[in-house]
Amino acid sequence: MTTEAILRADAVSHSFDEVEVIDDISVDVEPGEVMAIVGPNGSGKTTLLRVLAGLLPSTDGTVEYRGPDREREIGYLPQRPTFRPGFTVRETIDFYRALVDEEGTDRLSQVGLADAADRRVEALSGGMTRLLGIAQATVGDPPVVVLDEPGSGLDPGMRRRTFEVTNDLADDGTAVLVSSHDLSLVERTADRVLVLDRGTVVADGSPDELLGTHGMDSLWDVFGEATTGSTDAVDVAGVTQ
């Protein structure tokens, strides 16, 4: 049964000066869906996520949020989340909760940071910093949460933890868009996979659908067949695309 899309992108493109980073991408995101966006470095993943999150305007096309009215409609975790030093984890998340008058929800327990609540943010590991970023992205219960490489640079256990949190959000009805280079985790957890290459969609479907369509045994093999394997990252204004 098809669910009404909560976020819809129609023929979206975005250019930095003369560089077209994403081109003519259309996608519907449904409530409770984990959509993984994968592709080589420079394929446009971060740009697409930022356009979908409303942080970058589209050069062409439209993005429409179609969900319930909320003070915060879309939460966002950047690739490299940073927090003001000198504050504890609890003080940091309480600051963001105060911005939306949120009470009663234990965001730190949701992401597994309750035991680190009194630790200062500058003393957190990379994995804990990303978990705090996920907690911040969910403050106010936005119906859509966008996570840009939440497991980048983390050990396997911490990467798995970030995807467990992602699935927990989807189980509660949140639409989650996540970019990742960990295709084994994507294959096990994503409901839908969007494969980008050079700014365009080259494959789209559930992991099982992609394996069947391409006659492959793993998402890594699908990725290799569908993309050029380019590793030339585009970096404009300090943002890796």
N, C-alpha and C positions, 0 to 999 in steps of 0.2 A: 504494500500500500504506500502510495506516494504522500509525503508530507509537504505542506506549503513551505516554500523557501522562506527563511528568515533573513537571508542576505542574498542579494542578486547583483551580479556584475554583468553588464551587457556591452560587449565589444570594447572592452577597456584597453587603452594604450597609455603609455607614459614615456616621455622623452626628457633627457637631460641635455639641454642645448641641442646639438645635432645627433646625439646618440639615442636611438630608440631602444629602450630597455625591455619593455613588454609591448606586445602588439596584438590587438584584436582578440582579447581573452574574454570569454563569457563563461560564467559559472554560477550555479545555484547552490547555496549552503542550507542544509536543513537542520532544525532543532535536534539536539541529541546525537549529531553526527560528528565523528572525528575525521576531518579531511586533512590528509597529509600532502604537502607540496614539496616535491623533490626535484632535483636537477643538478647539473654540474655547477661549479662556481661560475658566476657570470651569467647564469640563465635567467635571472630576473626574479628570484624567489622573494627576496627582501622587499624589492619595489612593489611586487604584487601584493604582499601582505600589508605593506604600509598604505597602499591605495585602498585595499579592502577595509582597513581599519579607519579610514578617513584621515590619515596623517599626511597623505600626499594627494593632491588633486590629480584626476586623470586628465591626460592631454586630449584624449577622445574617449567617447563612451560614457557610461553612467554606472554608479554604484548606489544601490538602494537598500537601506535597512528596512525590513518589513515586519519586525518583531514588536513586542509590547512596549508601551511607553515606560521608560525607566530613566532615572537621573543619569545613569551611565549605561549606555546601550552596548558599547564594545570595549572590552578590556584588552590591553596590549602589553606583551613582554618583548622588549628589544633583545637583540643578540647579546648585548653587553650591559645588563642592568647595573646601575650604580645608585648608591644611597648615601645620604649625607653622613659623614663620619661623626663619631662622638655620641651617637644615639644607639640605644639597644634595639634589638629586633622587635620587641614589643612596642617600644616607643615609635618606631618607624611605621609599623602597620597601623597603630592607633592613630597616627597623623593622617594617613590616607582614609581611614574609616571615618574620621571626624569630618572630612571634606564632603561626605555623602550622608552624614548623620546615621551611620550604620551602628546598630547595637545587637548584642546577643550572639553573633556568629564567631566561633573560634577559628579564625583563618589560619593561625599557626598550627593548630592540631590537624587541620585539613591537609596541610602539606608536609606534616611530619617535623615541624620545627618547634613544638611546644617545649622541648627540653633545652632549646637554645634561646628561649625568649629573652633572657637577661644578658645575652652576649652582645657586645658591640658589633655593629655591622662590619667594621673594618677588620674584625677578627674572624669573619666567616670564611669558610672554604668556598671555592668556586661553585660547587654544587649547592651549598646552602644559600649562597647569594641568589642563584637562579630559583630555588624554591621560594625564597622570600619574594622574588620578582613575580612568580606565579601567584602567590598569595595576594600581592598588590594588584595584579591584573584581575583578580576575581572579586575585589572589594566592591560592594554594591550589587552583587549578583548580576552582572551584565549578561544578557542572553547570548552574546557572542564573545568568545575569548580567542585572541590571536597570539600565538606563541612562536617567536622566531628563534629557531635553533635552541630550544631549552636544554638539550643535552650536550651541546658542543663543548668539547674539551673535558668532559667528565668521565670518571671511571664507569665501567659497565653497570655496577650496582646502582650508582646515582642516576645514570641515564634511564635505567629501568624504572626507578622511582618517579622520575618526571613523567614518564608515560603512564604509570599507574595513576598519578594525579589527573592526567589528561582524561583517562577513561572514567575516573570518578566524576569529573565534571560533566562528561557526556551522559553518564548514567542518570544524572540529575536533570537532564534536558538541555544542557548548554551546548550550543554549537561551537566546536573547537576547530580552529585552523592551526596547523602546526607544520613548520618546516624542519626537516631533519636529513642528515646524511647517514643515519643508522637505519639502513633499509631492512635489516632483520627485525628490528623493533616495529618499524612501520608496517611490515608485512603481517606481524602478529596482532597489531592493535588498531590500525586504521580501518575505517569503514569504506573510505574512498581515497584513491591516490591520484593526484594530478602531477604528471611528469612534464616539466618545462625543459626546453632547450632553446637557447638563443632567443629568449623572450616570447616563445610561442608554446602552446600546449601540444605535445607530441603523443601523449597517451593519457587516458582518463578512464577510471573504473575502479571497482573493488579489487583488492589484491587477487582474489580468485578469478575474476573476469580478466584481469590483465595477464595472469599466468595462462589461462585458457586461450585467449586471443592470440598470444604470441607463442604458444606452445613451449613455454619455459617452465623450469622447476623452481625458480626463485625470482624474487623481485630484483635482485642484483642482475640476473640475466636479462630481464625485461629492460631494466635501466640501460644496460650496455647496448642492447639492440636499438632502443628508441632514441638514444642521444648520441651526439658526436663525441662526448667525453671531454669537451672543452674545459680547461682549468684556468682560463684567462679571466679573472675576476675584474669586473668594472667597479671602480671606486670613485664616486662623485660626491663631493662635499662630505667626505669622510664616511660614506655609507657604502658598505660592500653589497653589491647587488647579487 
